[in-house]
Amino acid sequence: MIRGSGEGGTGTDLQDTLRVLSLWFKYGSKSLLVEKALSYCVFGKQATPELDDEKNREVGGVVGIDTWLQVITQIIARIDQCSQTKPSMEELLNGIGRQYPQLVVFPLTVASQSHLPQRQRAANRVLAQMREESDLKKRIISQAGVVSRELIRVAILWNEQWHEALQDASRLFFTQKDIYGMYSVLKPLHTILSDGAERMNVNDFDLTPNERQFINQYGKELKEALAYCNDWENKNKQLFATLKDKSNEFGNGHGAGAANPPNAMHKEEDRLKQLKASNKYPELNSAWDLYYLVFRKINKALPHITSLRMKQVSPRLAFEAKELDLAVPGTVDPNRVGGGEYFKEDVKIRGFAETIQVINSKQRPKKLMVYGSDGKEYMFLLKGHEDLRQDERVMQLFSLINTLLALGTNKSSDQSKTETKKPESKTSYNREQQLYIRGYAIIPLSPNSGLIEWVDHHDTLHALIREYRENRKIKLNKEHFLITNLAPENSGYDLLNLVQKLELFEEVLSVTESDDLAKLMYLKSGNSEVWLTRRINYTRSLAVMSMVGYVLGLGDRHPSNLMIDKKTGGVTHIDFGDCFEVAMHRNKFPEKVPFRLTRMLTNAMEISGIEGNFRTTAEKVMRVLRLNRDSLMAVLDAFVHDPLLSWRLVTTKTESSGNMEEEKDESEKKRKKKWEKAERERESGNMSISVKVKKGVSVFVVSQQVVYHGEVEEERRREEMELVEKKAVSVLNRVEAKLTGKDFRDGEEALDVTQQVELLIEQATSHERLCQSYMGWCPFW
């Protein structure tokens, strides 16, 4: 396997490398001997006398440093996981950083800003080692830190932070009567605002002109609102004694009197409920009068902010970030590495454009331009309020799938026996039929912000339909309007039963047309040849992503998450936050279709519709995916076990399933028993305890955590890991069922590709399934 990971061009090098990493992470933490053996094979060093033989010396050195470039993100995700594997991981990152500093500098910079101390220290050790090697690397690391911090600052401006925070705090206070939750949301922003106000008279770049303007406009009202909140808190100190600690802990010390036991905590909660019932919050109500005034001003101003001046939002990027040694983000591609000299030709940052365009959507992403040392302009979408690390891993999977499509069905005969008795030709579908997934660079900057390479000549399906209908004076939401009018007044469409929804849905479909995209594609083509080419590209690219999206369990494919290339007609997908069928297990409006194949999409295909290029392409792609399932499963296994992403697998409060709730309740029961045991021993004087209260969701909701000489806390972590592992196994089993044709016949004989694709198309086009969709998903388009 290690030899295979070092052999490029086979299409399995990523698979083999990830498997070696999985072995390393899984067994290296359990056995020092295994850790030494693996590190010996990778680094070619003598680990122990038992391993010092001719065979092992031969293995050492087979894997070059280039092999690890595609899995840098997975390595960095685990640098703080185990004391035994940590030195080897850090040494490996040091080796990569020694030759290819531009590839690791951004991921390590993000890790160095982690809220987890161990992760932060591990990343800083690698960065410190790189700094000592040369002045050039020292400058690159320093520049990466500045660029990363400033881009994060621009991604979510102060007015946007407060706009979002005031909405969340308002919901917590007025709807849920959760005063502490309100405090938790607003206090950090008040701290930042207070620190900024103290620096108002200091003329430096630590406070931008945009932030100074915010303080001048809203600082007085927000300061007064905070004073009202503090007055209320001071009057209710005894009530909030157990809730005030910023870390949500009941006491930090140890000993019998260090913390309030559950009965004391419940008494405090009862008093809080009585206070809530009386609805006596004079100070807080006065504070909210001011908060609402600020919110109303910000809410009115935000839509009018369509562009920003870089010198106003980040003077450092405007004036200091020029002629850098740091490469333009996303231009250094590990898949294109051809040797050590490759990185001498990196495209460096020459500067940032003076103007930033603000896109008027809910999250208000920014479109910014970076000037490269090669004279080209590089456009990016700077997104805040969103974790892009999963999207980054999805792009890695797409890169592998493109490689597999290029290699065609070049797999072993043993694997093909599970698929069909007829031998497959070694056809390169990518070369002959241009089957590939349009990828783009994604660079996470923090857990809630990042850069996305701007894709030229693309528009979302929603934007294209809006343009077409507005030019013809057609209501954009005419189908939704009809459904709303035809639904009974006393219930509305969402409250109808399935039969009623289906009848109403089909009635609307029968009286409305859905050829907007087909006509748009025809009208935008200069001649018939261009039109035919675009239509073929559109159909094939839609089929490719339909099959890949189904295997990945990709959901939330509403019209704003599908983009169409206005030059080629190809379909490009964006926003990969809902993977592994998460959207199908939501409490509200769970998705029922495997991929988007609505009537507007099918009408834009060739004259034969689904029965032409779409079906044949879908079968070819599914055949390639099934024949290469080992490679895909290796990547997905690393995906679901990634500690930075595995939390997404577990259901949250708003998207919980019955089974997960039962498991959570079972865990809570076990923890309660532990508490009772700990309480008995505390009363007998045999132990010391402290209680932690944690608000929000980590893996499941934790209302009380007990530390019993570390045993209970360790058990909590073990339960969380077991829950994540259980979900990960379930996810992988589901994916494997799809890749073996057993997704429709559990335990029975596998379907062949033709049957599987037929059933998927039936589900995707089923009116019975589409009519249950959320109306914002636009199932009628």
N, C-alpha and C positions, 0 to 999 in steps of 0.2 A: 504494500500500500504506500509506504514511504517512497519507494522507487517510482511508483506511478504518479505520485504527486509532483515529482520533479520532472516529469516528461511532458512538456508543453505540446499543444496542438492536437491532443487526443480527444478533447472534449470532456475528459473525466478528471483533469488535474484539480479543478475546484472541488469536485466531489471527494477525491482522495485526501486533499489537504484538510477539508472540513472533518473528515473521519479521523484523521490523525489528531486534530485538535480535540474532537469529542473524546477520543481515548485518553488524551492527555488530561483534560479537565475531569473526566469521570474517575479514572484510576490513579492518576498521579497524586490526587489528594488523599487517596486511601493507602497507597503503598509508596514508601520512599524508594524502594527498589525499582518499581515501575517508572516512577518519575525520573530516576537516574538513567534508566534504560532508554526512555523516550528522548530525554535531552541529549544522551550520547548519540543516538541515531540522527538527531537534528543538527547538533553542533559538531559532531565528530570528535568529542572529547572523551578521555578515559574517565569513566564514572566510578567503577569499582573494579577490583581485581577479577571478580567473577565475570565481568562483561568484557574484559580485555582479551579478546581473541581475534584471530584474523578476520573472521566473518563480520564481526561488529565494526572492526576498523574499516572494512570495505563499505559498509552501509553509511558510516559517518562521512558526510561530505557529498553524498548523492543529491541531497536536497539543497539547491542554491537559495540564496536570500530572495530571489525574484519570486519563488514559489509562494511566499507568504504575503505578497503584496495585495492579493485579492481578498484576504481575510483579516486585514488590519483592524477593521471595526469589531470583528468577533474577538480578536486577541485583547484589544483595549477594554472591551466589555467585561473581561474576566480578570483583569490585572489585580483586583482586590479580593478575589474569591477564596483563595486558599494559600496558606503560608508555605506549603511545600512546592506548589507550582509557580508561586509569585516570582521567585528569583529567575526561573527559566523564562517566564513570560517577559519580564523586564529586560533580560539579556537579549531575547529575540527582538524586542522593540528597539533596543539600543543598536542592534545590528542593522535593522531596517533604517533607523534614523541616521546611521553613519553613512549609508550610501544614498538614501532617498529621503532627505529631511522634509521635502515639500509634501510628501504623502502622509506623514504622521503628525505634522505640526498642528493642523486644525483639530483632528480628533483628540490629540493629547491636551490641547489647550482647553477644549470643552470638558474633558475629564478632570483637568486640574481645577476647574471651577465647580466641581460636584459638591453637593451638600453632605456627601458621605466622606468622613475624614480619611478612611483607609484608601479609598479610591483616589482622593485628592493627593495624598502623600505619594502613592505609587506613581501617578502621572508626573508629579513634580520631580521625582527622582530620575525618571527617564529624561525629562526636559533638562534637568541640571547636568546630566551626563552629556547631553548633546551640546549644551552651552560651552562646556569645557573643551570640546574638540576643536572649535575654530571660531574666529570672530564672525565669520559669515553665518554660521548656524545660530550664534548668539543674536545676531541682528534679525534673522528670520523668525526666531521664537518671540523676540520682543515685538516685532511688527505684527505677528499673528495675534498676539494678545491684545494689542491696541485695536486692530481691525475688528476682531471678534467682539470685543466689548462695545465698540462704537456702533457696530451694526445691530447688536442687540438693543442698544439704546434707541436707535432709529426705528427698529421694528415695532416697538410698542412705546409710543410717546406718552408723556405724562397725562395729557388730556384723554388719551385712549385708555390708559390704565385706570384713571378715576371713573371714566364713563362705565367701564365694565364692572369695576369694584362697587360702585354705588348701586348698580342694578342688582348685583348679587347680595349686597348687604341689605337692600330694601326688601328683597324676597325673604331673607332670613329673619329680619326684624318684624315686618308687618304680617307675613303669611305664616311663618313657622314660630314666631315669638322666640327666636333663638338669639338672645342678646350676646352671649359669648361668641357665637358664630359671626355675628355682625362685627364685634370687636376684632376677631381674628382676621377678617377681611380688610378692615380699614386701618388698623393700627400700623402695619408695616408701611403703608403709603404715607401716613401721617409722619412717621419717623423720617422717611426720605424727604418729605416736604420740609420738615423742621431743619434737617441738616442742610438742605439747599438754601433755606432762608438765612442761615448763619453765614453762608458763603456769598451772599448777594454783593457784598462790598469788595470781594476779592476778584481781581481781574485775571482769571485763568480759564482754561478749557474744562475744568471739572464741572462747571455749571454752564450749560449752553444758553444762547440767547432765547431759544424756544422755552427752556425751563424757567428762565428769568421772567419771561412774559407770563407764563402760567402762574408764577408766584404773585406777580403784580395784579393779575386779574382775579384770582380765586383764593389767594393765600389768606386774606383777612377773614373771609367767611368760613373757610375750612379750619382756621385756628380757633375761631369762636365756637364752631361746632364741636371740636375736640375738647374745648374747655367745658362745655355742657356735659359731654360724655364722661369726662373725668370727675365732674361734680357728682353725677349720679353714681359713679363707681365708688367714690369716697364715702358717700352716704350708705352704700350697701357693701362695705368692705367685709363684714362678717359673712354675709350671704355668699359673696364671691371669693371667699378665702381659698376655697378648693378649686376654683376655676380660673384664677388669675394667672397662674404660672404659664409662661409663654410656651413651654414644652409640653403643656397639657398633662403635667404630672402632679399627683397628690404627694408632695413632699419629695425632697431630694436626698434626705439623710437616711440613716438606718437606725434600727432600734425599735423597741415596742411602741414608742410614742412618736415615731418619725412621720407617720402618715395616718390619715383617717381611714378606718376600716369601712367596708361597704355599708354597714348600718348607719354610720355617721354621714356617709356620702348621700344615702337615700334621704336622710332628714333634710340635708341641704337642698336636695332636688325637690322635696315636697314644699319647702318654703318658697323656692323659686316658682313652682307651679302656682302657689297661692298668690304670689306677687303678679304673675302673668294674668291670673284670673281677674284680679282687681283692676288690671289695665291702667295702673298709675305710673306713668313714665313722664312726668312733666319736663325733666331735663332732657331726656332722650327725644321727646317730641319737639322740643325747641331746637335740638341739634338737627333733627330731620327736616325742619323748616329750612334751615341753612343748606343742608345737603341737597335738598330738592331744588333750591334756587341755583346751586352750582351745576347740578345735573342738567337742569333745563337750559342753562346757558351753553354748556358743552354740547348737549344734544342738538341745539340749534346751529352751533358753529361748525360741527364736524362735517356735515354734508357739503359745505362750501369750501372745504380744504381739499382741493384737487391736485395741488402740487406743493412741494416744499423746497426750500433752498438749503443745500447741504451745509453752508456756513451757519445757518440758523439752528439746525438740528444736530450737527456734529462738526464743529470747527476743526477738530483734529483730522478728520478725514478730508476736509476741504483744503486745509492749509499745510498739514504735515505729511499726509499719506501720499507722497509723490516719489517717483523713481525708487520704488521699494525693491528689496531682494526677494520678497514674498511672491510666490506664483499666484496667478489669477485662480480663484477657487474653481474647481471642476475641470480645469484644463489638463491636470496631471492624471492620466488614465492608467491604472496598473495593468489593464489588459493589453496596452500597447507597448509595454516596456520591452526593449530589445537589447538591453545591456547597460552597463554602468555609465556610458557616455550619454545616454538618452536624456538624463535630467539636466545636463549642461545647457540644453536648449529650451528650458522652461520659459513659458510666457510670463513675464513679471508684471506686477501692477505698476502702471505708470501714473495713475491717478483715478479719481472718481469724478463723475459728471457733476456739474454744479446744480442741476435740477433733478428732483425726485418726483415721479408721478405717483399719486395716490389713487388706487383703484377703489371705486365706490362700491364696496360690498361689505358684508357684515364684519369681517375681520380686518378690513382696510389694509390689504397688503400693499407694499411699495415696489414700484418698478424703478430700478436704478441701473446705471451704466458704469462699467469699469473699463478704463482705457488700458490696453495691453501694450507690452514693449514691442510687439510685432506690428503695431500700427492699427490693429483691429479694435473694434468696440464689442465688449461682452456685456450682454443684457441679463439681468437677474430679477427674479421676483423675491423680495424680502418679506417673509411671512412671520407674523407673531401669533400668539395664542394657539400654536399647533406644534405637536411633537412630530418631527420629520424623520426620526430614527427608523421607524418601521418602513416608511416610504423608501429610505435609503436601502434597506435590506431587500425590499421588493424589486428595486432596480437591479440588484445583484442577481436575483433569481431570473429576471427577464434577460439579463446578459447571458446566463447559462442556457436559457431556452433558445435564444437566437443562435448560439453555438450549435445546439442540438439540431435545430432546423437546417442550419448550413450543412451539417454532416448527414442529414437525412436519416435513414433507418439503419445506419451503420452500427448495428448492435449484434450481439452474439445470437446464434441460432437457438441456444437454450432459452434465452429470454423471449424470443419470438414465438416459441411453442405455446406459451401461455396466451398469445394473442391470436394467432391464426396458423393454419397448417400450410398455407401458401407462403413460399419464401418472398421476402420483400427485396426489391431492388435498392441498391445503395444510391438513392436519388437525393440530390441536394435541393430540397424544396426552396430554400432561401435563394439560391442562384437562379433556378429555373422559373420560379413563380413569385419571387420577391416577397416571401413570407417571413416577416420579422416583426418585432415589437419596437415601436419608436420609443427609445429611452432618452433620458436627460439627466444631467448631473444634479445631485441633491447633497447639500452640505449642511448638516445640523450645526447650529451655533450654540444651542443650549437646549434643555428639555422642552422649551416652548417657543423656539424660534429657529429659523434657518434660511438658507438661500436655495432657490430652485432655478436652474438654468431656464432662461426664457426661450420658449419654442416659437420661432418666427412663423408667420403666415398661417397661424392657427386661430380659430375661433371656437367657442363652445357651441354645442348644439342649441342651447337656449338662446345665445346671442344671435345665431344665424336665423332661427325661426322668428325671433322678435323683429329683426331687421326686415325679413320678408313680409311679415304681417303688418308692420307699421307702414311700410311703403304702399300697401294695398288697403289701408284703413280697416284691417281686420283685427278684432279683439284678440289680444295675445292669449288670454285665458278663456276663450269662448266655450271650450268643452267643460271646463270647471263651472263656468257660469250656468250652462245648461243643466248640469248635474245638480247644482245647488237649487235651481228653480224647480226642477222636476221632483226633487226629494220632498217627502212630507214635511210640512212646516214644524210639526211638533217634535220631530226626531232628528232630522238632518241625515245626510248620507252615511256618515260614520256609524250611526246607531242602527242602521238597517241590518237585517239578517242577510246571510249569504245569497239566498235566492232572490231577494229584493235588490240587493246590490248588483247581481249579475244581470237582472232584467233591465235595470236602469242604465247600467254601463253599456250594454249592447244597444239600447235605444239611442244613447248619445252617439255611439260609433256609427250607427246607421244614418244619422242625419248630418254628420260632419265629414269633411274631407280630411285626408292626411297625406297629401302629396307635396307638402311644403318643401321638404328637403329634396325630393326628386326634381321638382321644378327649379329650385334654387341651383342645384348642381348643373342642370341643363342650361339655365340662363347665364351662369357664370363661366361657361366654357366657350372658348373662342371659336372652335369648330368641332365637327363630329368626332374626329380622332381624339381630341383632348377629352371630350365628354366620355367616350367609351373607355379610355384609359383611366380616367378618374373614377368611373363607376366600378370598374374591375378592382382597382386598388382599394376603394371603399369597401366593397363586398368582402374581399379577401382579408383585409386588416380587421374588419369587424368579426369575421369568423375566427381568426387567430386569437384575438383577445377574449372572445366568448368562451372558447375552450380553456384557455389559460386561466381566465377569471373564475371559471367554474371549479377547476382543480384547486385554485388558491382560496376559494370561498369568498371571492371579492364581492362586496355588496355596496349599497348606496350609489348605484349607477344612475343618478338623476341627470337631466339634460345639461347641467352645469359641470358635470364630471366627465363628460365626453367631449373631446375636441376633434375638429375636422381640419385637416390640412387643406387650405384653399388652393394650393398649387397642385397637389397630387391626388387629393380626395381621401387619403389615408386617415384612419381613426386612431386617435391617441387618447389614452386614459390618464386621468390625474386623480389625486387624493386617494391614497390606499390605506386609510385609517381603519376601515372595516374589512378585515380579512378573516379567514377561517369560519365563515358563515355566522359571524357575530350578528349581522343584520337580520338573519333568519330566526334569531332567538330573542329578539327584543320583546318587551312586554306590550308596547304600543306599536301597531302597524308592522308586525314582522314581515319580512319579504318572503314571498312564496315562489319566486322564479329564480332559476340558476344563473341567468344573465339577462341583460336587456335586449329584447328582440321584439319591440313594439311595432305597430303597423307602419309608422312613419319611417322606421329604419328599413323594414322589408320592402316598402314601396319604392325606396330609392335604389334598390338593387336592379339587376338586369331584368329582362322581360320574363324570365323564368322564376324570378324571386328567390325564395329559399332553396328551390330545387336545382338551382344552377351552381354557380361558383361557391356560394356560401356552404352548401352541404358537402361538396367534394373537398373544399378546403378544411372545413371543420373535421372531417374524417381523417384527412392526412395529418393534421396537427395533433389530434387526439391519439393517432397511431404512434407518432413520434414520442409524445409524452408517455404513453404506456410502455413503449419499448425501452425508454430511458428512465424508468421509474426509480431505479437505484440512485441515479445521479440527483434526481429531483428530491427524493426522500432524504438524501444526505444534506442537501441545502436546507430543506424545511425543518429537519431535525435540529440543525444549528439555530435556525430561526426561532422555533418555539421554545428552545431552552436558553435563549439569550437572556441573561438576568435583567437587561435594560428593557426588554420587550415582553417578557413572559407574563407580567402583571396584566397585560391586555387580554390574555386568554381567559382570565377569571371574571365572572360576571360581577358587575357593579350594582349599586343599589337600584338604579333605574333600569337595569337590563338583566335582572336576575331570573333564573329559571327555577322551577320547583326543586330539582335535584340539588342545585347549588345551595338553595336556602336550607334544605334539610341538612346538608353537610355542615353549613355554618351553624345551625342550631345545635347539631351534635357536638361540634367543637366548643360551643359556648357552654353546653352542659358539662363537658369534661373539665373545662376551665373553672366552672363554678364548684365542682367537686374538689378540685385542687385548692381553691380558695378556702373552702370549708375545712379541709385538712390543715392548711396553713394557719387558719384562724385558731383551730384547736391547739396546735403546737405553740402558737404565739401566747395563748392564754396560759399555757403550762410553763412558759418561760424558756422554751427550747429553741426559739428561732427569732429572727428579726425580719420584718417585712416592709415593703413599700408598695403602694398601689399606683398604677398609671392609668390615666384615662386618655384615650386617643380618639379624636373626632375625625370623621371622614372614613374613607375606604382605602385600605391597602390591598389586601387580597380578599378579605371579607370584613364586615363591620366588626370592630372590636370595641366593646363598651367598657370592659374592665380587663386589665392585665395584672397578673400577680407575679412578683419576683420572689421566689422561694429559694434563696441561695443560688439563683441562676437557673434552677431546674425548670420552673414553670415558664420563664421567658424562653428558655431553650426549647421547651415543648411547643410553645406558640409558634416559634420559627419553624420547627419541624412540621407542625400541622400545616402551616402555610405552604411549605415546600412540597409536602405530600399532596396538597390540594392542587397546586400548580402542576405538579408532575402528573397527577391523575388526568387533569384537563389536557395537558400536552400529549399524553398517550392517546386520549380520545380523539384529539385533533389529527394526529398522525395516522391513526387507524382509519379515520374517515377519508383522509387524502389517499391512503393506500387502497381503500375500497374503490375510489374513483379511478385510480390508475390500474386497477385489475379488472374493472368491469363488474364489480360486485356491489356497486352503490345502489342498485335498484333491487337486487336479489341477494339479500343477506344470507349467507350460508349455502346458497344454491350455486348452480353452475354459472360461471361468469358470462356476461353479455359480450358479444363481439363489438367492434368499434361501430359498425353500421347501426346495430340495435341501440347501442348506448347513445349515439348522437341523435337518433330518431326520437328517443324518449326525452332527451334534453330539449330538443326543439319543440316537442309537444308541450312540455311544461312551460317553456319560455313564452309561448304564444297563446297559452290557455287563458281565455277570458275569465274563467272561474278563478284563476290565481291572480290575474292582473287587477280584477275589480276590488281585491282586498288591499291593494297598495295604498300607501299614503298619497293624497292628492298632489302634494308637492313633488312627488316622484314622476308625475305626468304620465300615467299608464295609458292615457288615451292618445298620446302623440305617437 
